[in-house]
Structure formats: structure tokens, C-alpha cells
Amino acid sequence: MKAKLHSAGFLSLAILLLGALGSAPAWAVRINMPAGSTLWMHLSSTSCLATNPTTSQEGSDCIGSNQFGPVGIPMANYSVRPLASVIAAASVDEDGMHAYLRGAGEAYAGGFLYISMVESYTVHGTATGPVDLTVHFSAEGTAYSAPLPPNYNSHLLLGAAEIKLGTWNPAVGDDSHIVLEQFRVMPFYPDASYRQGGMLPGGVRAEPYQEPIDLAIHHTQTVSVGDTFDLAYSLYLTVTGYMGTIDMRNSAWIAFDLPEGVYLTTARGGSYGLSEVPVPAAAWLFGSGLLGLLGLARRR
């Protein structure tokens, strides 16, 4: 059965976590997205220390990356606090977005993991006049409970997952002008078609348990052959304290419903629907003639 995600609970959880994390001190070095990036992955956690060498105060930024490929944020333990642990990974490749976040240990080690991306598409084909196309953005995974200290005889899952589809906010800068990662991608409209997710079902239970995650959103727009348009996507995970694991490493797929005779290419060299475009009749005739000549040459 699909896990039901509770938006109201997610909002409460976000407020709770933001209060626990607090704002970064003035001396903390932020991991800012480089200007011109079309991808941004960001991990923050109370288990990551700020860089002030004269204090032991906590910061929130662990690591960021704008690298496409299988290793954007490599799987690692990014904790530096005693008894606290946040293990995470994030990547974006031709197959989609992949993310993993785990809080563990005996001390608070909550974490936020964001993946945000914008892609530019160009419309090709033989269609005449405006046509409608629909993009689907979906994500699946599993959330796992964690044993509760100090006795570890009960288990709790406390986390959230969310996907969004909309526009990309490229703003970067110093601490006085920076886009918080949860606002990097803004949904086209504030309804379930463009944003889905929230707090995962959980609670204290006697035995270990897991919850499936299944999210899906879509967007339809009218285009013509020759048009270029942008779409932005985000995948967001959070775990409160050491309360569980969210595994979405086989997740976040992008697909299109395209009219007949229409295909898309992307700025990164990808394509959608290209193999379905019919080959022109002249090309078939040329290929048939070439095969005939080859057969004649063999008979001779």
C-alpha cells in the first residue's frame, strides 16, 4: 500500500527542524551554488560543524555539488560530532535523481538533502500548429525506522519526502542574498499537480518497520515545433534526529507524453520520443536500393 504523506505534519516538521538547526552564524561558511549552474545538490545537518577554528559551535552545511553524473554527493558519513551520524548520497544522471539519507547515533543528527535541477527542451517533429505535451515526474523509495536509545527496544521513523515541478530560481550570492534550497524550485501552481509529499507515516512501534514512498506529479503545456522551454525539478528528503533512513537511490524519473510526430532534445544531449519518429519515405527507398545493390554485387 502506498504511504500517505501528510502536508500539515510536514509543515510542522519543517518548523521544528528549522528551529533545531537554527540560522548559520555569521562566521559559518555557506556552500553556495556556483553561478550558472543548472543543478544543485545540498546536504545540511546539525552533525556538521561550522568552520570557525576558535569555537566548537555547530553549523549546518555539510557538502554541496553541481556535478552531473553518478557521484555528485558521494555516499559517506558526513558527521563530525561525537555520537551523531548523518550518512547521505545524491546524484543525477540520465536515469534520473538518486538520493539516500540516514540519521543514526545517540545524539541529534537531523539532516536535509536537496536535489534541484533545470533542463532546457527543444521541440522537433512534423506536427503543424500548437500541440499539448505532458511531463511526468515520479519518485519511489522506502523509509526505514530506527531503534530508539537508550534501550533500543522500540523503533521510530520521523522524516519527510517531497518532489516539485516548476520554475528554477538561479539566484546565488552572499549570505544577504541567497535562495534557501527549499525555494530553488517553485511549483507552477500550489496544488497537488506540481508538488507532492510531506511527513512520512511513522510513530513508535515495538518492532522495526518500513514504509513505501510513491510520489507522482505532472504538467501539461502547449508548444509548437521549434519552441524551447525550461522545466525545473526537485527532490527533497529530511530525517529528524537519528530517526530512520530514507532510501530513494532508484528514484525520480522524468517521462513525457508526446503527440505523434513530435520529439524533444535537451540541452544536456538527451532526447524523448526520438526513436518513435517515423523515418521519411525517401530514406526507406534509399536503404532498400542500397540493400538491392549489395545483393547484386554478392551474386556477381
QUIPE-V725177 format. One record per residue. N is the residue number from 1. PHI is phi in degrees with one decimal (999 if undefined). NEAR is the number of other ideal C-beta (glycine too) atoms within 10 Angstrom. D_CENTER is the distance of its C-alpha to the mean C-alpha in Angstrom with 1 decimal. Layout:
n = [N & N]
phi = [PHI & PHI]
near = [NEAR & NEAR]
d_center = [D_CENTER & D_CENTER]
This chain:
n = [1 & 2 & 3 & 4 & 5 & 6 & 7 & 8 & 9 & 10 & 11 & 12 & 13 & 14 & 15 & 16 & 17 & 18 & 19 & 20 & 21 & 22 & 23 & 24 & 25 & 26 & 27 & 28 & 29 & 30 & 31 & 32 & 33 & 34 & 35 & 36 & 37 & 38 & 39 & 40 & 41 & 42 & 43 & 44 & 45 & 46 & 47 & 48 & 49 & 50 & 51 & 52 & 53 & 54 & 55 & 56 & 57 & 58 & 59 & 60 & 61 & 62 & 63 & 64 & 65 & 66 & 67 & 68 & 69 & 70 & 71 & 72 & 73 & 74 & 75 & 76 & 77 & 78 & 79 & 80 & 81 & 82 & 83 & 84 & 85 & 86 & 87 & 88 & 89 & 90 & 91 & 92 & 93 & 94 & 95 & 96 & 97 & 98 & 99 & 100 & 101 & 102 & 103 & 104 & 105 & 106 & 107 & 108 & 109 & 110 & 111 & 112 & 113 & 114 & 115 & 116 & 117 & 118 & 119 & 120 & 121 & 122 & 123 & 124 & 125 & 126 & 127 & 128 & 129 & 130 & 131 & 132 & 133 & 134 & 135 & 136 & 137 & 138 & 139 & 140 & 141 & 142 & 143 & 144 & 145 & 146 & 147 & 148 & 149 & 150 & 151 & 152 & 153 & 154 & 155 & 156 & 157 & 158 & 159 & 160 & 161 & 162 & 163 & 164 & 165 & 166 & 167 & 168 & 169 & 170 & 171 & 172 & 173 & 174 & 175 & 176 & 177 & 178 & 179 & 180 & 181 & 182 & 183 & 184 & 185 & 186 & 187 & 188 & 189 & 190 & 191 & 192 & 193 & 194 & 195 & 196 & 197 & 198 & 199 & 200 & 201 & 202 & 203 & 204 & 205 & 206 & 207 & 208 & 209 & 210 & 211 & 212 & 213 & 214 & 215 & 216 & 217 & 218 & 219 & 220 & 221 & 222 & 223 & 224 & 225 & 226 & 227 & 228 & 229 & 230 & 231 & 232 & 233 & 234 & 235 & 236 & 237 & 238 & 239 & 240 & 241 & 242 & 243 & 244 & 245 & 246 & 247 & 248 & 249 & 250 & 251 & 252 & 253 & 254 & 255 & 256 & 257 & 258 & 259 & 260 & 261 & 262 & 263 & 264 & 265 & 266 & 267 & 268 & 269 & 270 & 271 & 272 & 273 & 274 & 275 & 276 & 277 & 278 & 279 & 280 & 281 & 282 & 283 & 284 & 285 & 286 & 287 & 288 & 289 & 290 & 291 & 292 & 293 & 294 & 295 & 296 & 297 & 298 & 299 & 300]
phi = [999 & -69.8 & -72.7 & -87.6 & -105.3 & -107.4 & -65.6 & -63.2 & -64.3 & -63.9 & -63.9 & -62.1 & -63.2 & -63.1 & -63.0 & -60.4 & -68.7 & -63.7 & -66.0 & -71.3 & -72.4 & 72.0 & -82.9 & -67.6 & -61.5 & -61.2 & -88.6 & -72.7 & -87.3 & -78.0 & -94.8 & -86.3 & -67.5 & -61.6 & -59.5 & 86.5 & -69.8 & -111.2 & -148.3 & -147.6 & -118.3 & -145.7 & -117.2 & -130.8 & -163.2 & -69.4 & -83.4 & -96.3 & -83.7 & -72.2 & -96.8 & -67.8 & -72.6 & -96.6 & -135.7 & -114.2 & -64.3 & -88.6 & -108.1 & -134.4 & -78.2 & -104.9 & -163.7 & -137.9 & -157.6 & -120.2 & -97.1 & -72.5 & 125.5 & -70.2 & -126.2 & -89.8 & -112.0 & -67.8 & -60.3 & -163.9 & -92.6 & -97.3 & -82.8 & -130.2 & -88.7 & -61.2 & 68.6 & -119.1 & -150.8 & -128.0 & -113.5 & -152.7 & -156.8 & -154.0 & -157.0 & -137.1 & -137.1 & -64.5 & -83.0 & 140.2 & -97.7 & -136.0 & -147.0 & -147.8 & -145.1 & -138.8 & -106.2 & -149.3 & 98.2 & -111.5 & -122.1 & -60.6 & -145.4 & -63.9 & -148.4 & -119.1 & -130.7 & -117.6 & -127.1 & -131.0 & -149.7 & -119.6 & -128.5 & -104.1 & -118.3 & -119.8 & -92.4 & -126.8 & 135.2 & -109.1 & -65.4 & -110.9 & 84.6 & -67.3 & -137.1 & -99.6 & -129.7 & -125.3 & -102.8 & -115.8 & -124.2 & -133.2 & -146.8 & -131.1 & -176.9 & -140.6 & -109.9 & -121.4 & -73.6 & -127.0 & -69.2 & -91.5 & -74.9 & -88.6 & -92.6 & 58.1 & -104.3 & -141.6 & -136.2 & -143.8 & -119.9 & -139.4 & -164.4 & -150.8 & -143.3 & -152.9 & -125.0 & -139.6 & -137.0 & 179.6 & -109.1 & -100.2 & -103.2 & -86.7 & -60.4 & -133.6 & 161.5 & -81.3 & -64.2 & -83.9 & -149.6 & -143.3 & -85.6 & -62.0 & -61.8 & -69.5 & -113.2 & -65.1 & -111.8 & -108.5 & -59.6 & -58.9 & -139.7 & -81.5 & -136.8 & -68.0 & -72.3 & -120.8 & -153.4 & -146.1 & 142.6 & 147.6 & -68.6 & -78.1 & -63.9 & -158.7 & 105.5 & -81.3 & -135.3 & -71.8 & -116.1 & -59.2 & -148.0 & -141.7 & -130.4 & -74.6 & -120.7 & -144.1 & -118.5 & -155.3 & -137.2 & -151.9 & -151.0 & -117.3 & -143.3 & -96.5 & -138.0 & -131.6 & -57.2 & 100.4 & -70.2 & -125.5 & -145.0 & -113.3 & -134.1 & -118.0 & -131.0 & -144.7 & -126.5 & -130.8 & -126.3 & -144.7 & -126.9 & -89.3 & 60.7 & -100.8 & -92.2 & 120.7 & -133.8 & -120.0 & -110.7 & -129.2 & -75.9 & -113.3 & -145.3 & 58.2 & -102.6 & -113.6 & -142.3 & -126.8 & -96.0 & -115.8 & -65.5 & -60.4 & 81.9 & -122.5 & -140.4 & -121.2 & -119.0 & -112.5 & -64.4 & -90.0 & 96.6 & -86.5 & -152.0 & -132.9 & 80.8 & -66.0 & -70.6 & -92.4 & -73.8 & -64.9 & -76.7 & -56.8 & -60.4 & -61.0 & -66.9 & -63.8 & -63.3 & -63.9 & -64.0 & -64.7 & -63.8 & -64.2 & -63.6 & -63.5 & -64.1 & -63.6 & -64.9 & -65.0 & -64.0 & -66.1 & -65.6 & -73.4]
near = [6 & 11 & 19 & 10 & 20 & 16 & 15 & 9 & 15 & 20 & 13 & 12 & 20 & 18 & 10 & 13 & 20 & 14 & 8 & 13 & 18 & 12 & 9 & 17 & 13 & 7 & 13 & 18 & 12 & 16 & 18 & 17 & 23 & 10 & 9 & 8 & 18 & 17 & 20 & 27 & 27 & 26 & 27 & 27 & 30 & 24 & 28 & 24 & 18 & 17 & 10 & 14 & 7 & 6 & 10 & 9 & 13 & 20 & 22 & 25 & 19 & 24 & 18 & 22 & 23 & 17 & 14 & 14 & 10 & 12 & 12 & 23 & 22 & 12 & 13 & 13 & 13 & 18 & 23 & 13 & 18 & 9 & 14 & 22 & 19 & 29 & 19 & 27 & 21 & 27 & 23 & 26 & 12 & 10 & 13 & 20 & 26 & 22 & 28 & 20 & 27 & 23 & 29 & 22 & 19 & 13 & 16 & 19 & 26 & 26 & 31 & 24 & 27 & 23 & 30 & 28 & 24 & 21 & 19 & 14 & 21 & 16 & 19 & 18 & 21 & 12 & 16 & 9 & 7 & 10 & 17 & 12 & 20 & 12 & 21 & 14 & 24 & 17 & 26 & 15 & 24 & 16 & 26 & 16 & 23 & 22 & 14 & 15 & 12 & 6 & 7 & 10 & 9 & 14 & 20 & 18 & 24 & 24 & 29 & 25 & 30 & 22 & 26 & 24 & 22 & 20 & 14 & 22 & 15 & 14 & 12 & 15 & 12 & 8 & 12 & 5 & 8 & 13 & 18 & 10 & 22 & 18 & 12 & 24 & 28 & 17 & 20 & 17 & 10 & 10 & 10 & 12 & 15 & 19 & 22 & 22 & 21 & 21 & 23 & 26 & 14 & 20 & 10 & 11 & 12 & 8 & 8 & 12 & 16 & 14 & 22 & 12 & 23 & 14 & 23 & 15 & 23 & 15 & 17 & 10 & 12 & 10 & 20 & 13 & 17 & 9 & 14 & 12 & 13 & 12 & 22 & 21 & 25 & 27 & 29 & 24 & 31 & 26 & 31 & 22 & 22 & 27 & 20 & 26 & 22 & 27 & 19 & 26 & 15 & 13 & 25 & 24 & 14 & 19 & 13 & 15 & 13 & 23 & 13 & 12 & 16 & 22 & 20 & 23 & 17 & 15 & 13 & 13 & 7 & 13 & 14 & 19 & 19 & 13 & 7 & 12 & 16 & 11 & 8 & 10 & 8 & 8 & 10 & 11 & 10 & 11 & 11 & 10 & 10 & 10 & 10 & 10 & 10 & 9 & 9 & 9 & 8 & 7 & 5 & 4]
d_center = [22.8 & 19.5 & 18.6 & 19.3 & 17.1 & 19.3 & 18.3 & 21.5 & 20.9 & 17.4 & 19.1 & 21.8 & 19.6 & 17.8 & 21.3 & 22.5 & 19.9 & 20.3 & 24.0 & 23.8 & 21.8 & 23.9 & 23.8 & 24.0 & 27.6 & 28.9 & 29.4 & 25.9 & 24.1 & 20.7 & 18.0 & 17.7 & 15.5 & 18.1 & 19.5 & 18.7 & 15.2 & 12.8 & 9.9 & 9.4 & 8.3 & 10.5 & 12.2 & 15.1 & 17.7 & 21.4 & 22.2 & 21.7 & 24.9 & 25.5 & 27.4 & 30.7 & 33.2 & 35.8 & 34.0 & 32.0 & 29.9 & 26.3 & 23.5 & 19.8 & 18.0 & 17.5 & 15.7 & 13.6 & 12.9 & 12.6 & 13.5 & 12.3 & 13.4 & 13.5 & 14.0 & 11.9 & 12.4 & 14.9 & 15.6 & 18.2 & 19.9 & 19.4 & 22.2 & 25.5 & 27.0 & 29.6 & 28.7 & 25.1 & 22.1 & 18.4 & 16.9 & 13.3 & 11.4 & 8.2 & 8.4 & 7.8 & 11.0 & 12.9 & 11.9 & 8.2 & 5.0 & 6.8 & 7.2 & 10.6 & 12.4 & 16.1 & 18.8 & 22.3 & 25.8 & 28.5 & 27.4 & 24.6 & 21.4 & 18.7 & 15.3 & 12.1 & 8.9 & 6.5 & 4.0 & 5.8 & 7.6 & 10.9 & 12.9 & 16.7 & 18.5 & 22.2 & 24.2 & 27.0 & 29.6 & 32.9 & 32.2 & 34.5 & 33.6 & 30.5 & 28.2 & 25.3 & 22.0 & 19.1 & 15.4 & 13.6 & 10.0 & 9.9 & 8.5 & 11.2 & 12.2 & 15.0 & 15.9 & 19.1 & 21.8 & 23.5 & 27.3 & 28.7 & 31.1 & 33.9 & 35.3 & 32.1 & 33.7 & 31.1 & 27.3 & 24.7 & 21.0 & 19.6 & 15.9 & 13.3 & 10.0 & 8.7 & 6.9 & 8.6 & 10.3 & 12.8 & 14.2 & 13.2 & 15.2 & 16.2 & 18.7 & 19.3 & 22.5 & 24.3 & 24.1 & 26.0 & 23.6 & 19.9 & 16.9 & 15.4 & 11.7 & 11.5 & 13.3 & 11.6 & 10.5 & 13.5 & 13.9 & 16.9 & 18.8 & 18.5 & 18.7 & 17.1 & 16.6 & 13.9 & 12.4 & 12.5 & 12.4 & 14.5 & 16.6 & 16.9 & 20.5 & 22.4 & 25.7 & 28.3 & 29.6 & 32.2 & 30.3 & 26.9 & 24.5 & 21.1 & 19.1 & 17.1 & 13.8 & 13.6 & 11.7 & 12.5 & 13.0 & 14.9 & 16.7 & 20.1 & 21.9 & 25.2 & 25.5 & 28.3 & 28.8 & 28.4 & 25.8 & 22.7 & 19.8 & 16.4 & 13.2 & 10.2 & 6.7 & 4.4 & 2.9 & 6.1 & 8.7 & 12.3 & 15.5 & 18.9 & 21.5 & 21.9 & 21.2 & 19.2 & 16.3 & 12.9 & 12.3 & 9.3 & 10.2 & 11.2 & 8.4 & 6.4 & 9.4 & 10.7 & 14.5 & 17.4 & 20.8 & 23.2 & 26.9 & 29.5 & 30.1 & 26.8 & 24.1 & 21.3 & 20.7 & 17.9 & 18.5 & 17.0 & 19.6 & 17.9 & 19.6 & 19.5 & 22.8 & 24.8 & 26.5 & 27.7 & 29.6 & 33.3 & 35.3 & 38.2 & 41.6 & 43.1 & 40.7 & 41.8 & 45.4 & 45.0 & 43.3 & 46.1 & 48.8 & 47.4 & 47.4 & 51.0 & 52.2 & 50.7 & 52.5 & 55.7 & 55.5 & 55.2 & 58.2 & 60.3]
